[in-house]
Amino acid sequence: EDESEEEPKLKYERLSNGVTEILQKDAASCMTVHEKFLALGTHYGKVYLLDVQGNITQKFDVSPVKINQISLDESGEHMGVCSEDGKVQVFGLYSAEEYHETFDCPIKIVAVHPQFVRSHFKQFVTGGKKLLLYERGWMNRWKPSVLHEGEGNIRNVKWRGHLIAWANNMGVKILDMISKQRITNVPRDDISLRPDMYPCSLCWKDNLTLIIGWGNSVKICSVKERHASEMRDLPNRYVEIVFQFETEFHISGLAPLCDQLVVLSYVKEISEKTEVECCARPRLDIVQPLPESCEEISSDALTVRGFQENECRDYHLEYSEGESLFYIISPRDVVVAKERDQDDHIDWLLEKKKYEEALMAAEISQKTIKKHKILDIGLAYINHLVEKGEYDLAARKCQKILGKNTDLWEFEVYKFKEIGQLKAISRYLPRRDPVLKPLIYEMVLHEFLESDYEGFATLIKEWPGDLYNNTIIVQAVVDHLKKDPQNRTLLRTLAELYTYDQRYGRALEIYLTLRHKDVFQLIHKHNLFSSIRDKIVLLMDFDAEKAVDMLLDNEDKISIDRVVEELENRPELQHVYLHKLFKRDHHKGQRYHEKQISLYAEYDRPNLLPFLRDSTHCPLEKALEICQQRNFVEETVYLLSRMGNSRSALKMIMEELHDVDKAIEFAKEQDDGELWEDLILYSIDKPPFITGLLNNIGTHVDPILLIHRIKEGMEIPNLRDSLVKILQDYNLQILLREGCKKILVADSLSLLKKMHRTQMKGVLVDEESICESCLSPILPSDAAKSFSVVVFHCRHMFHKECLPVSNTISPVQFCNICSAKHRGPGSAILEMKK
């Protein structure tokens, strides 16, 4: 079938049981639907009450001829029936209330008041050549009144609330029962169609919305209140056509479905064999009304019994409000259409092999679906994917569908094994909650071991070791290694298996052989330092940096002496170890500092000078001997200066390196006048050296000393620039001194003013203040008594008589606590007398 086919909106089933029995001997002519039961009229004048399954609950022999219409009130307790022989009966289904009337013409329609059960609404209408209203009045007598006549036979009537809609040969009218006024006339569009062969279909969507279908025209009318200002002589209500459109085929019935319409259509087609027009299967369409057209939502052709012999008037569409049940009535069949539920939706998806969508729909609606189980749909989906050859996707879906069901997991694994696709499911096997039997995992591992070493290694790395029997797998790997002993993948995997089995020694041997990066992690994790005492060279050869870091971090487990001893025959590795040790701690490996001089000289000269500078334990004579042997000038210069032989060091810089800048820098570091003198003497006959000295010694040595010694007539490169620089440096020094002086004077003045302001502030003297000499309260207890107090700016206080008598002629007194001199911080005095 076409994969793009849209899912139908409705599902269909025949109304069977009693209906099948009735229609074998008789033919259906009309039917009315109530929420509690169905009422079916036949061509032989019978009326049957049926339950929703089609079982007969009651039977009425109304007439010997065709039943034209059955009408029920909203309660379902009263029924109106009319027949082709002019008989009209209105009676109670559960009471003795009954009314009979016989007319002299066929009565096509009857409609009882929706509230007929209530005493003041005992009304019904009939339609033949006239539309008559019957009302029960005084003495329970029925009084007829003509509502309409003169426009041919009344073909259809629908009563809703206070509104009656009817159709005659000319069109559709609506009567307001409250005002007893006719409020509209909707003429029929196609007057060429015989109204008896193509009857009008009427349907109230709600109390104010009428749906009219006639021929191939559909109109949706809305009853509205007229504004008081527009009334005049007009009815207080009017009708507006809100939607109007035409259909492809002639309409046999209409029913509302939310904001959509269900349309039963009578279809004729040209026979391919006879090329004659004949009756085709009727169609049930769902359409979305638009202002001037419609959009088809779905369309189904119905295979009803005897459709080849039926006319448009033989079909009827009735519906049950609130349940979305639609009944298609034909003479030989009654078909029920209902909205598809989620189970139907899943059925359709499975039929179309849309298993993914079916599974999703079942998960979303798992509380409401009744026919389907999520697991069954999932298993069908897996089987479908396997049949299509999508093994990886099928295996991936197992995780979600099988969940924690170990039996189903094991069943699927064996199924994948049968089709040779164990590898596909291996990645998705559960590893924790649930855990399958060890045999399952071993079976998968053996499959990989036979054909894919890399895949086998990946599984061993990813799977916890307790999923399978480790001994069995180890033996299998060992057997394969006999055939290919140098296979690095198998060796690495075997090391991992040994590690899980806690045979760390064997694992370490393999890792070292393979020079595997995990060797250090293995040593740390399982504390295998005792196993590597004799494997230090191997570790260093593999990754010297990591090995040294590990050894230094674990000195307590492998001593420095042991490492140095093991590396004795590999001095380049010995140097790497001792160098890192020295970087970490300058004193730990002091006994090897002498050895390190030779190692640095041989393997790492750039770090020799820093080592000599930082080490306080290396023998300088030995170092000097090695550096002189190898003609290491910079290192020799440093050692000579450190041993106090600065003049030899300077001489070497000048004679060996010929680097005046370095010589000047060396002289600056030593800060020795004799060195500067030697430097000047050496440079005096070398113009480039003189230029360097002029440019750099200005702040250390008076440039005049150098300038006076320059021979007359000597050409010195950039002399003018050097002299200008000397003068600029001198001016800069003068400016700096003057600037510093200004800052110093300003700061001194500011501090002096601040001190003066502070000393001029008042000093609090109260009862808690004491004399610093006699330690008694400074104020007398008798306030009337005269007293004299001396308060210094340092805040010390004395009774005047407690102060020592000054020996000097000057009247200024000093605080003998704060100052041991004649003048100090307490030089000023504040005297209080009373």
BELCORPE-V153020 format. One record per residue. N is the residue number from 1. RES is the residue in three letters. PSI is psi in whole degrees, 0 to 359 (* if undefined). NEAR is the number of other C-alpha atoms within 12 Angstrom. Layout:
N & RES & PSI & NEAR
N & RES & PSI & NEAR
//
This chain:
1 & GLU & 161 & 8
2 & ASP & 121 & 9
3 & GLU & 336 & 12
4 & SER & 1 & 9
5 & GLU & 136 & 13
6 & GLU & 150 & 17
7 & GLU & 133 & 25
8 & PRO & 152 & 25
9 & LYS & 336 & 28
10 & LEU & 158 & 33
11 & LYS & 156 & 30
12 & TYR & 148 & 25
13 & GLU & 150 & 23
14 & ARG & 142 & 28
15 & LEU & 114 & 33
16 & SER & 216 & 23
17 & ASN & 243 & 19
18 & GLY & 328 & 27
19 & VAL & 317 & 38
20 & THR & 316 & 25
21 & GLU & 318 & 20
22 & ILE & 312 & 32
23 & LEU & 354 & 30
24 & GLN & 331 & 17
25 & LYS & 341 & 16
26 & ASP & 181 & 26
27 & ALA & 142 & 34
28 & ALA & 137 & 40
29 & SER & 330 & 41
30 & CYS & 166 & 42
31 & MET & 146 & 43
32 & THR & 143 & 42
33 & VAL & 130 & 38
34 & HIS & 158 & 33
35 & GLU & 341 & 25
36 & LYS & 332 & 21
37 & PHE & 178 & 28
38 & LEU & 149 & 41
39 & ALA & 119 & 43
40 & LEU & 126 & 54
41 & GLY & 148 & 46
42 & THR & 171 & 43
43 & HIS & 339 & 32
44 & TYR & 17 & 29
45 & GLY & 19 & 33
46 & LYS & 149 & 35
47 & VAL & 124 & 43
48 & TYR & 134 & 39
49 & LEU & 129 & 35
50 & LEU & 151 & 31
51 & ASP & 177 & 23
52 & VAL & 345 & 30
53 & GLN & 356 & 22
54 & GLY & 8 & 31
55 & ASN & 139 & 23
56 & ILE & 128 & 25
57 & THR & 335 & 22
58 & GLN & 152 & 20
59 & LYS & 138 & 21
60 & PHE & 128 & 26
61 & ASP & 98 & 22
62 & VAL & 318 & 33
63 & SER & 160 & 26
64 & PRO & 354 & 20
65 & VAL & 185 & 25
66 & LYS & 134 & 33
67 & ILE & 124 & 43
68 & ASN & 323 & 45
69 & GLN & 144 & 47
70 & ILE & 135 & 49
71 & SER & 138 & 46
72 & LEU & 146 & 40
73 & ASP & 173 & 36
74 & GLU & 330 & 27
75 & SER & 339 & 23
76 & GLY & 19 & 29
77 & GLU & 347 & 30
78 & HIS & 144 & 35
79 & MET & 140 & 46
80 & GLY & 136 & 44
81 & VAL & 137 & 52
82 & CYS & 154 & 47
83 & SER & 173 & 42
84 & GLU & 338 & 32
85 & ASP & 12 & 26
86 & GLY & 3 & 32
87 & LYS & 141 & 34
88 & VAL & 128 & 42
89 & GLN & 134 & 40
90 & VAL & 122 & 41
91 & PHE & 162 & 32
92 & GLY & 135 & 24
93 & LEU & 335 & 26
94 & TYR & 17 & 14
95 & SER & 171 & 12
96 & ALA & 1 & 11
97 & GLU & 130 & 21
98 & GLU & 145 & 23
99 & TYR & 134 & 28
100 & HIS & 143 & 21
101 & GLU & 140 & 26
102 & THR & 128 & 21
103 & PHE & 166 & 22
104 & ASP & 11 & 15
105 & CYS & 160 & 22
106 & PRO & 136 & 29
107 & ILE & 116 & 39
108 & LYS & 331 & 41
109 & ILE & 157 & 41
110 & VAL & 143 & 46
111 & ALA & 121 & 44
112 & VAL & 154 & 46
113 & HIS & 135 & 40
114 & PRO & 330 & 32
115 & GLN & 35 & 25
116 & PHE & 334 & 34
117 & VAL & 337 & 27
118 & ARG & 143 & 17
119 & SER & 324 & 14
120 & HIS & 9 & 15
121 & PHE & 34 & 22
122 & LYS & 82 & 33
123 & GLN & 150 & 39
124 & PHE & 159 & 45
125 & VAL & 151 & 48
126 & THR & 158 & 52
127 & GLY & 120 & 44
128 & GLY & 254 & 41
129 & LYS & 339 & 28
130 & LYS & 159 & 34
131 & LEU & 110 & 36
132 & LEU & 140 & 32
133 & LEU & 125 & 32
134 & TYR & 130 & 32
135 & GLU & 134 & 27
136 & ARG & 125 & 26
137 & GLY & 220 & 15
138 & TRP & 140 & 10
139 & MET & 27 & 8
140 & ASN & 26 & 16
141 & ARG & 145 & 15
142 & TRP & 126 & 22
143 & LYS & 121 & 20
144 & PRO & 149 & 19
145 & SER & 145 & 19
146 & VAL & 123 & 19
147 & LEU & 328 & 28
148 & HIS & 145 & 30
149 & GLU & 169 & 23
150 & GLY & 2 & 15
151 & GLU & 33 & 22
152 & GLY & 185 & 21
153 & ASN & 146 & 32
154 & ILE & 124 & 38
155 & ARG & 333 & 40
156 & ASN & 146 & 46
157 & VAL & 137 & 44
158 & LYS & 127 & 45
159 & TRP & 124 & 41
160 & ARG & 119 & 31
161 & GLY & 239 & 25
162 & HIS & 14 & 25
163 & LEU & 133 & 35
164 & ILE & 127 & 45
165 & ALA & 135 & 46
166 & TRP & 160 & 50
167 & ALA & 133 & 43
168 & ASN & 195 & 40
169 & ASN & 339 & 34
170 & MET & 330 & 28
171 & GLY & 202 & 32
172 & VAL & 134 & 39
173 & LYS & 156 & 40
174 & ILE & 131 & 43
175 & LEU & 134 & 35
176 & ASP & 112 & 30
177 & MET & 341 & 25
178 & ILE & 311 & 16
179 & SER & 353 & 15
180 & LYS & 37 & 20
181 & GLN & 142 & 23
182 & ARG & 126 & 28
183 & ILE & 351 & 30
184 & THR & 163 & 30
185 & ASN & 114 & 22
186 & VAL & 104 & 32
187 & PRO & 151 & 23
188 & ARG & 148 & 29
189 & ASP & 309 & 24
190 & ASP & 97 & 22
191 & ILE & 357 & 20
192 & SER & 339 & 14
193 & LEU & 138 & 21
194 & ARG & 125 & 21
195 & PRO & 337 & 28
196 & ASP & 332 & 25
197 & MET & 328 & 22
198 & TYR & 73 & 34
199 & PRO & 161 & 41
200 & CYS & 140 & 49
201 & SER & 127 & 45
202 & LEU & 145 & 41
203 & CYS & 126 & 42
204 & TRP & 119 & 35
205 & LYS & 320 & 31
206 & ASP & 191 & 25
207 & ASN & 345 & 22
208 & LEU & 5 & 28
209 & THR & 118 & 33
210 & LEU & 134 & 40
211 & ILE & 127 & 43
212 & ILE & 129 & 48
213 & GLY & 124 & 45
214 & TRP & 124 & 51
215 & GLY & 239 & 39
216 & ASN & 25 & 33
217 & SER & 137 & 35
218 & VAL & 132 & 47
219 & LYS & 134 & 41
220 & ILE & 117 & 41
221 & CYS & 142 & 33
222 & SER & 126 & 27
223 & VAL & 125 & 33
224 & LYS & 157 & 21
225 & GLU & 136 & 19
226 & ARG & 140 & 18
227 & HIS & 143 & 13
228 & ALA & 325 & 12
229 & SER & 344 & 10
230 & GLU & 359 & 13
231 & MET & 290 & 13
232 & ARG & 242 & 10
233 & ASP & 14 & 12
234 & LEU & 157 & 18
235 & PRO & 156 & 26
236 & ASN & 358 & 25
237 & ARG & 156 & 29
238 & TYR & 168 & 29
239 & VAL & 134 & 31
240 & GLU & 130 & 23
241 & ILE & 112 & 25
242 & VAL & 332 & 22
243 & PHE & 143 & 27
244 & GLN & 127 & 27
245 & PHE & 168 & 29
246 & GLU & 150 & 30
247 & THR & 169 & 34
248 & GLU & 328 & 23
249 & PHE & 173 & 29
250 & HIS & 144 & 35
251 & ILE & 132 & 41
252 & SER & 343 & 43
253 & GLY & 156 & 45
254 & LEU & 151 & 43
255 & ALA & 145 & 42
256 & PRO & 149 & 36
257 & LEU & 94 & 32
258 & CYS & 238 & 18
259 & ASP & 13 & 18
260 & GLN & 176 & 26
261 & LEU & 144 & 40
262 & VAL & 123 & 46
263 & VAL & 124 & 52
264 & LEU & 122 & 48
265 & SER & 142 & 43
266 & TYR & 127 & 42
267 & VAL & 135 & 32
268 & LYS & 147 & 23
269 & GLU & 164 & 18
270 & ILE & 125 & 13
271 & SER & 134 & 13
272 & GLU & 332 & 9
273 & LYS & 309 & 9
274 & THR & 347 & 9
275 & GLU & 32 & 9
276 & VAL & 144 & 12
277 & GLU & 132 & 14
278 & CYS & 168 & 21
279 & CYS & 133 & 26
280 & ALA & 178 & 27
281 & ARG & 136 & 28
282 & PRO & 156 & 41
283 & ARG & 142 & 35
284 & LEU & 113 & 45
285 & ASP & 146 & 38
286 & ILE & 124 & 33
287 & VAL & 152 & 31
288 & GLN & 110 & 27
289 & PRO & 139 & 29
290 & LEU & 163 & 21
291 & PRO & 318 & 17
292 & GLU & 10 & 18
293 & SER & 194 & 20
294 & CYS & 158 & 27
295 & GLU & 125 & 19
296 & GLU & 123 & 23
297 & ILE & 316 & 23
298 & SER & 160 & 25
299 & SER & 127 & 26
300 & ASP & 134 & 27
301 & ALA & 129 & 24
302 & LEU & 130 & 34
303 & THR & 89 & 23
304 & VAL & 154 & 30
305 & ARG & 134 & 26
306 & GLY & 23 & 23
307 & PHE & 336 & 28
308 & GLN & 336 & 25
309 & GLU & 357 & 22
310 & ASN & 153 & 30
311 & GLU & 175 & 28
312 & CYS & 321 & 40
313 & ARG & 346 & 33
314 & ASP & 347 & 39
315 & TYR & 144 & 47
316 & HIS & 149 & 46
317 & LEU & 117 & 43
318 & GLU & 156 & 40
319 & TYR & 155 & 37
320 & SER & 116 & 28
321 & GLU & 137 & 24
322 & GLY & 344 & 16
323 & GLU & 353 & 21
324 & SER & 45 & 26
325 & LEU & 130 & 31
326 & PHE & 130 & 44
327 & TYR & 121 & 44
328 & ILE & 114 & 47
329 & ILE & 129 & 45
330 & SER & 166 & 46
331 & PRO & 323 & 38
332 & ARG & 5 & 34
333 & ASP & 150 & 39
334 & VAL & 118 & 45
335 & VAL & 136 & 39
336 & VAL & 127 & 34
337 & ALA & 135 & 35
338 & LYS & 155 & 27
339 & GLU & 139 & 27
340 & ARG & 135 & 22
341 & ASP & 185 & 22
342 & GLN & 328 & 29
343 & ASP & 319 & 29
344 & ASP & 320 & 27
345 & HIS & 317 & 31
346 & ILE & 321 & 35
347 & ASP & 314 & 29
348 & TRP & 318 & 26
349 & LEU & 319 & 28
350 & LEU & 321 & 27
351 & GLU & 323 & 22
352 & LYS & 5 & 21
353 & LYS & 32 & 25
354 & LYS & 69 & 25
355 & TYR & 323 & 31
356 & GLU & 314 & 28
357 & GLU & 322 & 24
358 & ALA & 318 & 35
359 & LEU & 318 & 35
360 & MET & 317 & 25
361 & ALA & 320 & 30
362 & ALA & 322 & 32
363 & GLU & 319 & 24
364 & ILE & 321 & 16
365 & SER & 31 & 21
366 & GLN & 338 & 21
367 & LYS & 340 & 15
368 & THR & 337 & 16
369 & ILE & 145 & 23
370 & LYS & 326 & 16
371 & LYS & 327 & 19
372 & HIS & 154 & 26
373 & LYS & 139 & 25
374 & ILE & 319 & 31
375 & LEU & 318 & 26
376 & ASP & 318 & 21
377 & ILE & 317 & 34
378 & GLY & 316 & 35
379 & LEU & 322 & 30
380 & ALA & 323 & 28
381 & TYR & 316 & 36
382 & ILE & 315 & 37
383 & ASN & 320 & 26
384 & HIS & 315 & 25
385 & LEU & 321 & 25
386 & VAL & 318 & 28
387 & GLU & 325 & 17
388 & LYS & 352 & 14
389 & GLY & 10 & 18
390 & GLU & 71 & 20
391 & TYR & 321 & 32
392 & ASP & 316 & 23
393 & LEU & 320 & 25
394 & ALA & 317 & 37
395 & ALA & 320 & 36
396 & ARG & 322 & 27
397 & LYS & 337 & 34
398 & CYS & 322 & 38
399 & GLN & 313 & 29
400 & LYS & 319 & 26
401 & ILE & 316 & 31
402 & LEU & 334 & 32
403 & GLY & 238 & 25
404 & LYS & 15 & 21
405 & ASN & 99 & 21
406 & THR & 325 & 24
407 & ASP & 315 & 17
408 & LEU & 322 & 24
409 & TRP & 311 & 34
410 & GLU & 323 & 29
411 & PHE & 315 & 19
412 & GLU & 321 & 36
413 & VAL & 315 & 37
414 & TYR & 326 & 23
415 & LYS & 318 & 23
416 & PHE & 327 & 34
417 & LYS & 319 & 22
418 & GLU & 326 & 13
419 & ILE & 10 & 17
420 & GLY & 34 & 19
421 & GLN & 36 & 26
422 & LEU & 326 & 33
423 & LYS & 323 & 34
424 & ALA & 322 & 30
425 & ILE & 349 & 39
426 & SER & 321 & 39
427 & ARG & 340 & 31
428 & TYR & 3 & 31
429 & LEU & 141 & 41
430 & PRO & 143 & 32
431 & ARG & 340 & 27
432 & ARG & 129 & 16
433 & ASP & 79 & 13
434 & PRO & 172 & 19
435 & VAL & 131 & 24
436 & LEU & 176 & 27
437 & LYS & 145 & 23
438 & PRO & 327 & 24
439 & LEU & 325 & 21
440 & ILE & 311 & 31
441 & TYR & 321 & 39
442 & GLU & 323 & 31
443 & MET & 318 & 30
444 & VAL & 317 & 38
445 & LEU & 320 & 40
446 & HIS & 323 & 31
447 & GLU & 314 & 27
448 & PHE & 321 & 31
449 & LEU & 331 & 31
450 & GLU & 336 & 19
451 & SER & 344 & 17
452 & ASP & 91 & 18
453 & TYR & 320 & 27
454 & GLU & 316 & 21
455 & GLY & 320 & 27
456 & PHE & 314 & 36
457 & ALA & 321 & 29
458 & THR & 317 & 23
459 & LEU & 318 & 34
460 & ILE & 322 & 40
461 & LYS & 322 & 21
462 & GLU & 326 & 21
463 & TRP & 137 & 30
464 & PRO & 143 & 22
465 & GLY & 344 & 27
466 & ASP & 3 & 23
467 & LEU & 336 & 29
468 & TYR & 170 & 29
469 & ASN & 108 & 24
470 & ASN & 323 & 30
471 & THR & 318 & 20
472 & ILE & 316 & 22
473 & ILE & 321 & 38
474 & VAL & 315 & 32
475 & GLN & 321 & 19
476 & ALA & 320 & 27
477 & VAL & 318 & 36
478 & VAL & 319 & 25
479 & ASP & 320 & 18
480 & HIS & 328 & 24
481 & LEU & 337 & 22
482 & LYS & 327 & 14
483 & LYS & 328 & 12
484 & ASP & 75 & 15
485 & PRO & 342 & 17
486 & GLN & 10 & 16
487 & ASN & 110 & 22
488 & ARG & 324 & 23
489 & THR & 314 & 29
490 & LEU & 321 & 38
491 & LEU & 316 & 36
492 & ARG & 319 & 39
493 & THR & 320 & 38
494 & LEU & 322 & 41
495 & ALA & 320 & 36
496 & GLU & 320 & 40
497 & LEU & 318 & 39
498 & TYR & 320 & 30
499 & THR & 313 & 32
500 & TYR & 326 & 29
501 & ASP & 5 & 23
502 & GLN & 24 & 21
503 & ARG & 72 & 22
504 & TYR & 328 & 30
505 & GLY & 314 & 27
506 & ARG & 320 & 25
507 & ALA & 320 & 34
508 & LEU & 320 & 41
509 & GLU & 317 & 30
510 & ILE & 316 & 32
511 & TYR & 319 & 34
512 & LEU & 322 & 32
513 & THR & 320 & 23
514 & LEU & 351 & 25
515 & ARG & 51 & 23
516 & HIS & 141 & 27
517 & LYS & 337 & 20
518 & ASP & 359 & 24
519 & VAL & 320 & 39
520 & PHE & 320 & 33
521 & GLN & 319 & 21
522 & LEU & 316 & 32
523 & ILE & 313 & 32
524 & HIS & 312 & 24
525 & LYS & 322 & 15
526 & HIS & 13 & 20
527 & ASN & 58 & 21
528 & LEU & 29 & 30
529 & PHE & 328 & 32
530 & SER & 336 & 22
531 & SER & 349 & 23
532 & ILE & 9 & 31
533 & ARG & 324 & 26
534 & ASP & 13 & 20
535 & LYS & 20 & 29
536 & ILE & 320 & 37
537 & VAL & 319 & 31
538 & LEU & 315 & 28
539 & LEU & 318 & 38
540 & MET & 321 & 33
541 & ASP & 326 & 23
542 & PHE & 306 & 24
543 & ASP & 93 & 23
544 & ALA & 319 & 25
545 & GLU & 311 & 22
546 & LYS & 319 & 25
547 & ALA & 314 & 33
548 & VAL & 315 & 35
549 & ASP & 318 & 24
550 & MET & 316 & 33
551 & LEU & 319 & 38
552 & LEU & 328 & 31
553 & ASP & 343 & 19
554 & ASN & 47 & 21
555 & GLU & 331 & 20
556 & ASP & 339 & 15
557 & LYS & 323 & 22
558 & ILE & 112 & 27
559 & SER & 160 & 23
560 & ILE & 318 & 30
561 & ASP & 319 & 25
562 & ARG & 318 & 24
563 & VAL & 314 & 39
564 & VAL & 320 & 34
565 & GLU & 317 & 22
566 & GLU & 331 & 25
567 & LEU & 12 & 29
568 & GLU & 323 & 20
569 & ASN & 0 & 14
570 & ARG & 74 & 21
571 & PRO & 330 & 27
572 & GLU & 324 & 25
573 & LEU & 323 & 34
574 & GLN & 318 & 37
575 & HIS & 316 & 37
576 & VAL & 316 & 34
577 & TYR & 309 & 40
578 & LEU & 327 & 42
579 & HIS & 313 & 38
580 & LYS & 325 & 29
581 & LEU & 316 & 33
582 & PHE & 322 & 32
583 & LYS & 323 & 20
584 & ARG & 318 & 17
585 & ASP & 119 & 17
586 & HIS & 348 & 24
587 & HIS & 340 & 18
588 & LYS & 316 & 23
589 & GLY & 36 & 31
590 & GLN & 331 & 25
591 & ARG & 344 & 21
592 & TYR & 7 & 29
593 & HIS & 323 & 31
594 & GLU & 318 & 28
595 & LYS & 324 & 26
596 & GLN & 332 & 41
597 & ILE & 312 & 39
598 & SER & 321 & 31
599 & LEU & 315 & 30
600 & TYR & 316 & 36
601 & ALA & 326 & 31
602 & GLU & 317 & 21
603 & TYR & 345 & 20
604 & ASP & 63 & 23
605 & ARG & 321 & 26
606 & PRO & 332 & 16
607 & ASN & 2 & 26
608 & LEU & 311 & 36
609 & LEU & 313 & 26
610 & PRO & 322 & 22
611 & PHE & 314 & 36
612 & LEU & 323 & 37
613 & ARG & 320 & 23
614 & ASP & 336 & 19
615 & SER & 134 & 30
616 & THR & 5 & 21
617 & HIS & 352 & 25
618 & CYS & 139 & 28
619 & PRO & 120 & 24
620 & LEU & 322 & 28
621 & GLU & 316 & 19
622 & LYS & 315 & 21
623 & ALA & 317 & 38
624 & LEU & 319 & 34
625 & GLU & 314 & 22
626 & ILE & 318 & 28
627 & CYS & 322 & 29
628 & GLN & 323 & 22
629 & GLN & 321 & 15
630 & ARG & 3 & 19
631 & ASN & 44 & 19
632 & PHE & 95 & 27
633 & VAL & 309 & 31
634 & GLU & 316 & 32
635 & GLU & 320 & 35
636 & THR & 316 & 37
637 & VAL & 314 & 36
638 & TYR & 315 & 35
639 & LEU & 319 & 36
640 & LEU & 317 & 29
641 & SER & 322 & 28
642 & ARG & 329 & 25
643 & MET & 3 & 18
644 & GLY & 0 & 16
645 & ASN & 66 & 19
646 & SER & 324 & 31
647 & ARG & 321 & 30
648 & SER & 322 & 26
649 & ALA & 314 & 33
650 & LEU & 320 & 44
651 & LYS & 319 & 33
652 & MET & 321 & 32
653 & ILE & 315 & 32
654 & MET & 322 & 31
655 & GLU & 325 & 20
656 & GLU & 315 & 20
657 & LEU & 335 & 20
658 & HIS & 43 & 22
659 & ASP & 99 & 24
660 & VAL & 323 & 34
661 & ASP & 318 & 26
662 & LYS & 321 & 28
663 & ALA & 316 & 38
664 & ILE & 317 & 38
665 & GLU & 318 & 24
666 & PHE & 316 & 32
667 & ALA & 322 & 33
668 & LYS & 317 & 25
669 & GLU & 318 & 19
670 & GLN & 330 & 23
671 & ASP & 52 & 18
672 & ASP & 123 & 22
673 & GLY & 322 & 19
674 & GLU & 324 & 17
675 & LEU & 318 & 29
676 & TRP & 322 & 36
677 & GLU & 316 & 26
678 & ASP & 319 & 23
679 & LEU & 318 & 42
680 & ILE & 316 & 38
681 & LEU & 319 & 21
682 & TYR & 327 & 28
683 & SER & 347 & 34
684 & ILE & 334 & 29
685 & ASP & 15 & 21
686 & LYS & 97 & 23
687 & PRO & 314 & 25
688 & PRO & 321 & 24
689 & PHE & 322 & 32
690 & ILE & 316 & 37
691 & THR & 314 & 35
692 & GLY & 317 & 35
693 & LEU & 315 & 45
694 & LEU & 325 & 40
695 & ASN & 342 & 31
696 & ASN & 344 & 29
697 & ILE & 1 & 38
698 & GLY & 327 & 31
699 & THR & 355 & 21
700 & HIS & 323 & 26
701 & VAL & 146 & 27
702 & ASP & 118 & 22
703 & PRO & 337 & 30
704 & ILE & 324 & 18
705 & LEU & 321 & 20
706 & LEU & 317 & 33
707 & ILE & 320 & 27
708 & HIS & 333 & 13
709 & ARG & 353 & 18
710 & ILE & 129 & 26
711 & LYS & 146 & 16
712 & GLU & 139 & 11
713 & GLY & 354 & 8
714 & MET & 131 & 17
715 & GLU & 121 & 17
716 & ILE & 122 & 26
717 & PRO & 135 & 18
718 & ASN & 34 & 18
719 & LEU & 315 & 23
720 & ARG & 314 & 15
721 & ASP & 321 & 16
722 & SER & 317 & 25
723 & LEU & 319 & 27
724 & VAL & 320 & 16
725 & LYS & 320 & 24
726 & ILE & 314 & 30
727 & LEU & 319 & 21
728 & GLN & 319 & 17
729 & ASP & 320 & 23
730 & TYR & 313 & 19
731 & ASN & 321 & 15
732 & LEU & 319 & 16
733 & GLN & 317 & 16
734 & ILE & 315 & 14
735 & LEU & 319 & 14
736 & LEU & 318 & 14
737 & ARG & 315 & 14
738 & GLU & 319 & 14
739 & GLY & 316 & 14
740 & CYS & 322 & 14
741 & LYS & 315 & 14
742 & LYS & 315 & 14
743 & ILE & 317 & 14
744 & LEU & 315 & 14
745 & VAL & 315 & 14
746 & ALA & 317 & 14
747 & ASP & 319 & 14
748 & SER & 315 & 14
749 & LEU & 317 & 14
750 & SER & 317 & 14
751 & LEU & 323 & 14
752 & LEU & 316 & 14
753 & LYS & 320 & 14
754 & LYS & 318 & 14
755 & MET & 319 & 16
756 & HIS & 316 & 15
757 & ARG & 321 & 13
758 & THR & 318 & 16
759 & GLN & 337 & 22
760 & MET & 353 & 17
761 & LYS & 152 & 15
762 & GLY & 157 & 17
763 & VAL & 130 & 21
764 & LEU & 127 & 19
765 & VAL & 118 & 24
766 & ASP & 190 & 15
767 & GLU & 335 & 15
768 & GLU & 346 & 15
769 & SER & 143 & 23
770 & ILE & 159 & 25
771 & CYS & 128 & 30
772 & GLU & 350 & 25
773 & SER & 303 & 22
774 & CYS & 351 & 16
775 & LEU & 15 & 16
776 & SER & 160 & 18
777 & PRO & 140 & 22
778 & ILE & 330 & 32
779 & LEU & 139 & 30
780 & PRO & 154 & 22
781 & SER & 332 & 14
782 & ASP & 110 & 11
783 & ALA & 338 & 11
784 & ALA & 340 & 9
785 & LYS & 138 & 11
786 & SER & 148 & 14
787 & PHE & 163 & 21
788 & SER & 126 & 22
789 & VAL & 140 & 31
790 & VAL & 124 & 37
791 & VAL & 120 & 34
792 & PHE & 162 & 38
793 & HIS & 342 & 30
794 & CYS & 1 & 28
795 & ARG & 5 & 29
796 & HIS & 144 & 33
797 & MET & 147 & 41
798 & PHE & 147 & 37
799 & HIS & 143 & 30
800 & LYS & 323 & 28
801 & GLU & 344 & 16
802 & CYS & 346 & 21
803 & LEU & 142 & 24
804 & PRO & 149 & 17
805 & VAL & 130 & 15
806 & SER & 135 & 15
807 & ASN & 345 & 11
808 & THR & 163 & 11
809 & ILE & 331 & 8
810 & SER & 136 & 12
811 & PRO & 353 & 13
812 & VAL & 133 & 21
813 & GLN & 154 & 31
814 & PHE & 150 & 34
815 & CYS & 116 & 34
816 & ASN & 357 & 26
817 & ILE & 314 & 22
818 & CYS & 335 & 20
819 & SER & 131 & 19
820 & ALA & 356 & 13
821 & LYS & 174 & 14
822 & HIS & 332 & 20
823 & ARG & 136 & 17
824 & GLY & 197 & 20
825 & PRO & 340 & 25
826 & GLY & 31 & 27
827 & SER & 329 & 27
828 & ALA & 157 & 25
829 & ILE & 143 & 29
830 & LEU & 119 & 30
831 & GLU & 128 & 22
832 & MET & 129 & 22
833 & LYS & 147 & 14
834 & LYS & * & 13
//
